[in-house]
Every structure is written in C-alpha cells, then in structure tokens.
Amino acid sequence: MNLAENGEPFHRDEPGPAARPLEAAAPRDFFPAGHVRRVNPFRREPGPSRDADSPAARRRSASACEAGGVPDVGEPARSKPPGGARRLLAEAARLATYVGRVLPAVDRALDRWQARAALIPDPELRRQALASLRTKRFHCEGGAVFAAAVPPDRRATLVEAIVALQTISDYLDNLCDRSESLDPADYRQLHQAMLDAVTPWPAQAPASVPRRAVMPPPHRGQAPLPSRAEAPLPRLATVPAPHRGAPPSADEGTAGSGGRAYYRLHPHQDDGGYLAALVTSCRTALAAFPGYHAVASPVRRLVALYNDLQVNKHGDQAGRLPRLEAWYHREAGRWHGRLAWWEFAAACGSTLGVFALFREALLHPAPPAERVAALVDAYFPWIGGLHILLDYLIDQAEDRAGGDLNLVRPYGDPSRAVEGLAAFAREAARRAEALPDAPLHRLVVDGLLGLYLTDPKVARQHLQPVARRLLAAGGPGARMCFAASRFVRRWRGNAG
C-alpha cells in the first residue's frame, strides 16, 4: 500500500498475489496546523481557577483519573492545551490507570490460573500450561489495556474475560507448537475451546460455575480509499467469513462436558478440567456484558479466523507454507492482493479486535452497528496486523532456532520488513484516530510499540535501529509508552 500526497492510501491495479511491502511515506504532522510542534503536554498553562488546588478539585481530578479520563483541574477554556496535547493527556491518564490499576488485577488473575495449572494431572499438559503462563504473561497484560477505559466497578469482569480467552489462546499455541501430533484435525478440535469461550450461554449462565481468563503495497492503480470525511462506515463483511468454525454442535466437546472432548484427537488428555474452567470463566464473564448479543457474531468470525490460522500454521513444515498460501487465496476476500499472505495471516492472529468488542459490549447495552463495524475495520487488519508482526519481529531468533513459522521472515530484506511494519503503524494510528474513544485506541497502538520494542529480545538481536524507526513512525504517544514500558520492566526486575 502506498500513501498519496494527502496521506490517504491508494492501491495498484495489477492482479496477482505477488504483493510487495508497503512503501514508506513521509511522516505526517502530529499537531494540527497553527500550533508549535515543541509543546510540552504535561506543562500547566497559566490561568488556573482559584480552587484548582482545593480538596474538592483534587477529588474531581482523582475521580477522573480512576475512570480513565483527563483530570479536571478547573482551568478555564482559554488555557486548554491544543488538540494533539489533549489527546496525549488523555492517553497519559489512561496509561496511569492501566499501570496502577489494571496490571495488578491481571497479575492476580494469572496467579489464580497458575495455581490451577499446577494441579493438571498429565505432566506434559501441566508443563505446557505453566510454560505459557510464564513466558506469555505479557499477552494478557497487553490485551487488558481496554480495562483502563471502563468504570472501576466493571473492570474485574472485563479483565476476567480477557485473561481467560488469552490464556486459552497461549496454552493451545504451546500445545500445537510443541506437540508430537501433526494432525490438523487435532488442532481444530483443541481450538474449538476458543469458539466455545465466546459463545453465549443458550439462556443464562449456569447456576453453579467455577470461579475464576512490509505490507505488500496494495496494488497501484486501484481507486484510492476515500478520506475519513468521505468514507462510509465500513461493513462487517470486511472480515472474510472463515470456511470453518460453525457453532459447536451438541456432540462436540464443550466446557459442560468437562472439556475432555477438546483433547479427543490429542495424545495427552487429562488436564483435570483446566481448559474447561478457562472456557467457563470467559463465558460467565461475557454473560454479564449487556451488549454482547450485538457483537457476538463479529467476535466469533474473528475467533474462527484465528483458529484457521492456528490449524494451517502448525503441523509438518513441508506443507505449512502451501497451506497458508492456499488459505489466503481462499479466504482473504477484499484483502487479496492488498495484503501479502503473511500480513493477512498476522491480522488473523491477533485477539485485540475481540477484546475491543468485549469492551464495547460491556459499556453499551445496544452498541450501534456503525460503531461495531468501525472497530472491526480498524482492528482487522491494521491494529491486529501491527500487533502480530511486532510479536514475530522480536521472535525471529527464537523461531529460527525452534524451526517455527515466522511471519516477518517472508519480507526477505530487513529494510522491506521495517517499511512494512512502519506502514502498518501509520495506518493503525490513522484508523484509531477516527474511532470513538480515539485516545484509548491510540493508546493501544502506541502501547504495542512501547511494549514490544522494550522487550530484551530487541537488544539481544541488535534491533535497536529498527525500534527507533518504528517509534518515529508512531510519534510522541509511542515514545511515551516506550518510556513507561521500560520503567515498568525495570521496576519489576528490581522488585523481583
């Protein structure tokens, strides 16, 4: 995908799947016209009201921070910071809530699941469950960023759903990566747990449940996408319907059957009800989301695409790439030729779009179809694709050593990979800015860059120049999240 001079993407006409990475575009100005670039968004402008430091004002400020908003310090309208700085202030307030309130809640939830995993009878299943909780903990931490933008009394329910579903994802990924089984039907059966977890209870929750879960340049010559002012709201059909993943039938393994049937084709089967408990935890939390009926269908479509990716990317190495390319040609829909097969696969591998829809369903009893469609269009493929490409970027050495698939490697040339990821970062940020609750969704994009680019794997693989280029593409918010993530990592290292 190239960017025209006005900053909007345009595409090429030439047919064919041989797409090339997105070409880098000149960075766009972050601040609106008429404002000086060197703005310190954290500097208080002169002119606060007299009661700005009163106890009542301090209480208002604390309440606003707790809710994930920008504190009201009683300043008059004339002293409000410019638009770009206001967005950074809102992002900083939510970041503070995330670090101070959400991360501890995630840690507590993961500790509970770790205690449960330690009781799994089968040694191999126990080993993989504990390994996924130990090495992929940050997946739950990152996904829970949406809990920073919900009222405090609802936060625990959202954290429970996100942690449960992400823990299922990480556990099953470990099972498929390290299993002696090479049977795609086994992988499909295991991942039925993901679909069950996001399927509402038939009527109501059961009375007794366990307690606590380089862009191929789209082709030139295609009609340029309309600007944000002109673009109609995207249709949910932008996510191609997977060829598999129908709702579970009565004879399939579900949490209600103790989860045994999930392992029906797997060489190891006795998990002591661990996977079923995760499924039940997620479904029970979702039963409390008043608007879940409005998002259940796109959530299931995204999860079914995720499952398709897991089935096709695991198994024998010789057939892996042909399977993925054939799946791309069959399922990519409108993204065929606009994304490379590995970029489409990366977008399918992210759970962030699902979690964004979870939050929408928790906050709104009847989420408008336009809002749901706009979220899907932003997260699939742009924000989700950036998420998984960053994950593969820092895992290159690890995947090479283990013989695992890596979705950054197909770019070939490192400079093309950087251009592709930078283009994803820019487009993800542009889409996030157009959404309702834009500061939250910009925090997601900026937080992805901060979280992944502070990982110790970046230094070990000498990827610091790549990190600098991607942070430059992300802008001030990405640099703020980079600094915050580095602080949290150092604090945890010292605390541990």
C-alpha positions in Angstrom: 0.0 0.0 0.0 1.3 3.4 -0.9 0.2 6.7 0.6 -0.8 9.6 -1.6 0.4 13.1 -1.0 -2.7 13.8 1.0 -1.8 10.9 3.4 -4.6 8.6 2.1 -3.7 5.1 0.9 -4.0 4.2 -2.8 -3.6 0.9 -4.5 -2.4 -0.8 -7.7 -4.4 -2.4 -10.4 -2.2 -5.3 -11.3 -3.8 -8.5 -10.4 -1.9 -11.4 -8.7 -0.9 -12.5 -5.3 2.7 -11.4 -5.5 2.3 -8.3 -3.4 5.2 -6.2 -2.2 5.6 -4.4 1.2 4.1 -1.1 1.8 6.4 1.8 0.7 7.3 4.2 3.5 5.6 7.5 3.4 6.8 10.8 4.8 5.6 11.2 8.5 2.5 13.3 8.9 2.4 16.2 11.3 1.1 15.2 14.7 0.0 18.6 15.8 -2.8 20.5 14.0 -1.9 23.5 11.8 -1.2 26.6 13.7 0.3 25.0 16.8 4.0 25.0 17.6 5.5 21.5 17.4 7.6 21.8 20.6 4.7 21.6 23.0 5.1 20.0 26.4 1.7 18.5 27.0 2.4 18.0 30.7 3.1 21.7 31.4 0.2 23.5 33.1 -0.7 26.6 31.2 -1.1 29.8 33.2 -4.5 30.8 34.4 -6.0 28.0 36.6 -9.0 28.8 38.6 -8.6 29.7 42.3 -9.9 26.4 43.5 -7.7 24.3 41.3 -5.8 23.0 44.3 -8.7 22.8 46.7 -9.7 19.4 48.2 -12.8 19.3 46.0 -10.7 19.9 42.9 -8.3 17.2 43.9 -11.2 14.8 44.4 -12.5 15.6 41.0 -9.1 15.0 39.5 -8.6 11.7 41.2 -12.1 10.5 40.1 -11.4 11.4 36.5 -8.1 9.6 36.6 -9.7 6.5 38.1 -12.3 6.5 35.3 -9.6 6.7 32.7 -10.2 10.3 31.7 -8.3 13.5 31.8 -8.4 15.2 35.3 -10.5 18.3 35.6 -8.2 20.8 37.3 -10.7 23.7 37.0 -8.8 25.5 34.2 -10.8 27.9 32.1 -11.3 27.1 28.4 -8.7 29.6 27.2 -5.9 27.6 28.9 -6.8 24.2 27.4 -3.9 22.6 25.6 -4.1 22.2 21.8 -5.8 19.2 20.3 -2.7 17.0 20.0 -1.6 17.7 23.5 -5.2 17.0 24.8 -5.0 13.6 23.2 -1.6 12.9 24.8 -3.0 14.0 28.2 -6.0 11.6 27.9 -3.6 8.8 26.8 -1.3 9.5 29.7 -4.2 9.4 32.2 -5.4 6.0 30.8 -1.8 4.8 30.9 -1.6 5.7 34.6 -4.8 3.8 35.2 -3.5 0.8 33.3 -0.2 0.6 35.1 -1.6 1.4 38.6 -5.0 -0.5 38.5 -5.2 -2.9 35.6 -1.8 -4.6 35.7 -2.2 -5.7 39.3 -5.6 -7.1 38.5 -4.2 -9.1 35.6 -1.4 -10.4 37.8 -3.9 -11.6 40.4 -6.0 -13.4 37.7 -2.9 -15.0 36.2 -1.7 -16.2 39.6 -5.0 -17.9 40.1 -4.7 -19.7 36.8 -1.1 -20.6 37.5 -2.2 -22.3 40.8 -4.9 -24.2 38.8 -2.4 -25.2 36.1 0.0 -26.6 38.7 -2.7 -29.2 39.5 -3.1 -30.6 36.0 -2.6 -34.4 36.2 -0.9 -35.0 32.9 2.8 -34.0 33.1 3.0 -32.7 29.5 -0.2 -30.7 29.6 0.9 -29.3 33.0 4.3 -28.3 31.6 2.8 -26.5 28.6 0.2 -24.7 30.6 2.7 -23.4 33.1 5.2 -22.5 30.4 2.5 -20.5 28.5 1.6 -18.6 31.7 5.3 -17.9 32.5 6.6 -16.9 29.0 3.5 -15.3 27.5 2.2 -13.4 30.5 2.6 -10.1 28.7 0.0 -11.1 26.1 -2.7 -10.9 28.9 -1.2 -7.7 30.2 -1.3 -6.1 26.8 -4.8 -7.3 26.0 -6.1 -5.9 29.3 -5.4 -2.3 28.2 -9.1 -2.0 27.3 -9.9 -2.3 31.0 -8.2 1.0 31.6 -11.2 2.7 29.9 -14.1 1.2 31.8 -15.6 2.2 35.1 -13.8 0.7 38.1 -16.8 -1.4 39.2 -16.9 -3.2 35.8 -13.1 -3.6 35.4 -12.8 -7.0 37.1 -15.4 -8.6 34.7 -13.6 -7.4 31.6 -10.2 -8.5 33.0 -11.7 -11.9 33.7 -12.9 -12.4 30.2 -9.7 -11.1 28.5 -7.4 -13.1 30.7 -9.4 -16.3 30.3 -9.6 -16.1 26.5 -6.0 -15.0 26.1 -4.8 -17.8 28.4 -6.7 -20.4 26.3 -5.0 -18.9 23.2 -1.5 -19.1 24.6 -2.0 -22.5 26.1 -3.3 -24.0 22.9 -0.5 -22.3 20.9 2.0 -24.0 23.1 0.3 -27.4 22.7 0.3 -27.2 18.9 3.9 -25.8 18.7 5.4 -28.5 20.9 3.1 -31.4 20.3 4.2 -34.7 18.8 0.8 -34.6 16.9 0.9 -33.3 13.4 -2.8 -33.8 12.8 -4.7 -30.6 11.7 -7.9 -32.2 12.9 -6.4 -32.4 16.4 -5.5 -28.6 16.2 -9.1 -27.9 15.1 -10.6 -29.9 17.9 -8.4 -28.2 20.5 -9.3 -24.7 19.2 -13.0 -25.5 19.5 -12.4 -24.2 23.0 -11.8 -20.7 21.7 -15.1 -20.7 19.9 -16.9 -22.1 22.9 -15.5 -19.5 25.1 -17.0 -16.6 23.1 -20.4 -18.4 22.5 -23.1 -17.0 24.8 -24.8 -19.5 27.1 -28.1 -20.7 25.5 -30.3 -18.9 28.0 -28.4 -17.7 31.1 -25.3 -18.6 32.9 -25.5 -21.8 34.8 -26.4 -21.6 38.5 -23.0 -23.0 39.6 -19.8 -22.3 37.7 -16.1 -22.5 38.7 -14.7 -19.2 39.9 -12.1 -17.6 38.2 -9.2 -15.5 32.0 6.2 -4.9 4.6 2.9 -4.5 3.7 2.5 -5.6 0.2 1.8 -2.5 -1.3 -1.7 -2.8 -2.2 -1.5 -2.6 -5.9 -1.2 0.8 -7.6 -3.9 2.0 -9.7 -6.8 0.7 -7.6 -9.2 3.5 -6.7 -7.9 5.4 -3.7 -9.7 4.8 -0.5 -12.0 7.7 0.5 -10.8 10.2 3.1 -12.2 9.8 6.6 -14.6 12.7 6.0 -16.0 10.9 2.9 -15.7 7.3 3.8 -18.9 5.4 4.5 -18.9 3.4 7.7 -17.3 0.0 7.0 -19.4 -3.1 6.7 -18.8 -6.1 9.0 -18.1 -8.1 5.8 -14.7 -6.6 5.8 -13.7 -9.6 7.8 -14.0 -12.6 5.5 -16.2 -15.3 6.8 -14.0 -18.4 7.5 -14.9 -21.6 5.7 -14.9 -23.4 9.0 -15.9 -22.7 12.6 -19.6 -23.2 12.8 -21.2 -23.0 16.3 -20.4 -26.1 18.3 -22.9 -28.9 18.0 -24.2 -30.8 20.9 -21.9 -33.8 20.4 -18.7 -31.6 20.3 -16.5 -31.1 23.4 -17.6 -28.1 25.4 -16.9 -26.9 28.9 -20.1 -28.6 30.0 -18.6 -32.0 29.2 -15.6 -31.3 31.3 -13.5 -30.4 28.3 -12.4 -33.9 27.6 -13.6 -33.9 24.0 -11.3 -31.0 23.2 -8.4 -33.5 23.6 -10.2 -36.3 21.7 -7.6 -36.4 19.0 -4.6 -35.4 21.2 -2.1 -37.8 22.6 -2.4 -36.2 26.1 -5.9 -35.7 27.5 -6.1 -35.4 31.3 -5.9 -31.7 32.2 -8.1 -32.0 35.3 -10.7 -29.7 33.8 -8.2 -26.8 33.3 -9.3 -25.9 29.7 -13.0 -26.3 30.5 -12.6 -24.0 33.5 -11.0 -21.3 31.3 -13.8 -21.6 28.8 -16.5 -21.4 31.5 -14.7 -18.3 33.1 -14.8 -16.4 29.8 -18.4 -17.4 29.0 -19.6 -16.5 32.5 -17.9 -13.1 32.3 -19.5 -12.4 28.9 -22.9 -13.3 30.3 -22.7 -10.1 32.3 -22.0 -7.9 29.3 -25.3 -6.2 28.4 -24.5 -5.6 24.7 -22.8 -8.9 23.9 -25.6 -10.0 21.6 -24.7 -7.2 19.3 -21.0 -8.2 19.0 -21.2 -11.9 19.3 -21.3 -12.5 15.5 -18.2 -10.5 14.6 -16.4 -11.8 17.7 -17.0 -15.4 16.5 -15.9 -14.6 13.0 -12.6 -13.1 14.3 -12.0 -16.1 16.5 -12.8 -18.5 13.7 -10.2 -16.8 11.5 -7.8 -17.1 14.4 -8.5 -20.8 14.6 -8.0 -21.2 10.9 -4.6 -19.6 11.2 -3.6 -21.9 14.1 -4.7 -25.0 12.1 -2.8 -24.0 9.0 0.4 -22.7 10.5 1.2 -25.8 12.7 1.9 -29.3 11.6 4.5 -30.6 9.2 6.9 -27.9 8.0 6.9 -29.0 4.4 3.2 -28.4 3.9 3.0 -25.3 6.1 3.6 -22.6 3.5 1.4 -24.1 0.8 -1.4 -24.5 3.3 -1.1 -20.9 4.4 -1.0 -19.5 0.8 -3.9 -21.6 -0.3 -5.9 -20.4 2.8 -5.0 -16.8 1.9 -6.2 -17.2 -1.7 -9.4 -18.8 -0.5 -10.3 -16.6 2.5 -8.7 -13.1 2.1 -11.6 -11.7 0.2 -11.2 -7.9 -0.4 -7.7 -8.1 1.1 -6.4 -10.4 -1.5 -3.6 -8.6 -3.4 -3.8 -5.7 -1.0 -2.1 -7.6 1.8 0.6 -10.2 1.4 -0.4 -13.6 2.6 1.8 -13.3 5.7 0.2 -9.9 6.6 -3.3 -11.3 6.3 -2.2 -14.2 8.5 -0.7 -11.8 11.0 -4.0 -9.9 11.2 -5.9 -13.1 11.8 -3.5 -14.0 14.7 -4.5 -11.1 16.9 -7.1 -11.2 19.7 -7.1 -7.4 20.2 -10.2 -6.8 17.9 -12.1 -9.3 20.0 -11.1 -7.5 23.2 -12.1 -4.2 21.8 -15.5 -5.6 21.0 -15.7 -7.1 24.5 -15.3 -3.6 26.0 -18.0 -2.2 23.6 -20.4 -4.9 24.8 -19.7 -4.2 28.4 -20.2 -0.5 28.2 -23.2 -0.3 25.8 -26.4 -2.3 26.2 -27.1 -1.8 22.4 -23.9 -0.9 20.6 -24.7 0.8 17.4 -23.9 -1.3 14.3 -21.8 1.6 12.9 -19.5 1.6 16.0 -19.1 -2.1 15.9 -18.3 -2.0 12.2 -15.8 0.8 12.7 -14.0 -1.1 15.4 -13.8 -4.2 13.2 -12.5 -2.2 10.3 -9.7 -0.6 12.4 -8.5 -3.7 14.2 -8.8 -6.0 11.2 -6.3 -5.9 9.6 -4.4 -2.8 10.7 -4.1 -2.8 14.5 -4.2 -6.6 14.7 -1.7 -6.9 12.0 0.7 -4.5 13.7 0.3 -6.5 16.9 1.3 -9.8 15.5 4.0 -8.5 13.1 5.7 -6.9 16.1 5.5 -10.2 18.0 7.2 -12.0 15.2 9.7 -9.2 14.7 11.2 -9.8 18.2 10.8 -13.6 18.0 12.9 -14.1 14.8 15.9 -15.7 16.5 13.7 -17.9 18.7 11.6 -19.1 15.8 14.7 -19.8 13.7 16.2 -21.9 16.5 12.9 -23.8 17.0 12.1 -24.3 13.3 8.9 -22.4 13.9 7.0 -20.2 11.4 7.8 -16.5 11.5 5.6 -14.0 9.6 8.3 -11.3 9.3 10.7 -13.6 7.5 8.8 -13.6 4.2 9.6 -9.9 3.7 13.1 -11.1 2.9 15.0 -7.9 3.0 15.1 -6.3 6.5 14.5 -2.8 5.1 11.3 -4.0 3.5 10.2 -5.5 6.8 10.8 -2.2 8.6 8.9 -0.3 5.8 6.0 -2.8 6.1 5.8 -2.5 9.9 6.1 1.3 9.8 3.3 1.5 7.2 1.1 -0.7 9.5 1.9 1.5 12.4 0.9 4.7 10.5 -2.3 3.2 9.1 -3.2 1.7 12.5 -2.7 5.1 14.1 -4.8 6.8 11.4 -7.7 4.3 11.9 -7.5 4.6 15.7 -7.8 8.4 15.5 -11.0 8.1 13.5 -12.7 5.9 16.2 -14.9 7.0 19.0 -12.8 6.9 22.2 -9.8 7.7 20.0 -7.4 8.2 22.9 -7.9 4.7 24.1 -7.4 3.2 20.7 -4.3 5.3 20.1 -3.0 4.1 23.4 -3.5 0.5 22.1 -1.4 1.3 19.0 1.2 3.3 20.9 1.3 0.7 23.7 2.0 -2.1 21.2 5.1 -0.3 20.0 6.2 0.5 23.6 5.6 -3.0 24.9 7.3 -4.9 22.1 10.2 -2.6 21.5 11.3 -2.6 25.1 11.5 -6.4 25.2 15.0 -7.6 26.0 14.9 -9.6 22.7 15.3 -6.3 20.8 18.7 -5.7 22.3 19.8 -9.3 22.0 19.1 -9.3 18.3 20.6 -5.8 17.7 17.2 -4.4 16.6 17.6 -1.0 18.2 17.8 0.8 14.8 14.5 -0.9 13.8 13.0 0.1 17.1 14.0 3.8 16.5 12.4 3.9 13.1 9.1 2.3 14.3 8.9 4.7 17.3 9.4 7.6 14.9 6.5 6.3 12.8 4.4 6.0 16.0 5.1 9.6 17.1 5.0 11.2 20.6 2.5 8.7 22.1 4.6 5.7 21.1 7.7 7.3 22.7 5.7 8.0 25.9 4.5 4.3 26.0 8.1 3.2 25.3 9.4 5.1 28.3 6.5 3.8 30.5 7.1 0.2 29.4 10.8 0.5 30.1 10.1 1.9 33.5 7.7 -1.0 34.4 10.1 -3.6 33.1 13.0 -2.2 35.2 10.7 -1.8 38.3 9.6 -5.4 38.0 13.1 -6.5 37.5 14.2 -4.8 40.7 11.1 -5.9 42.6 11.7 -9.5 41.5 
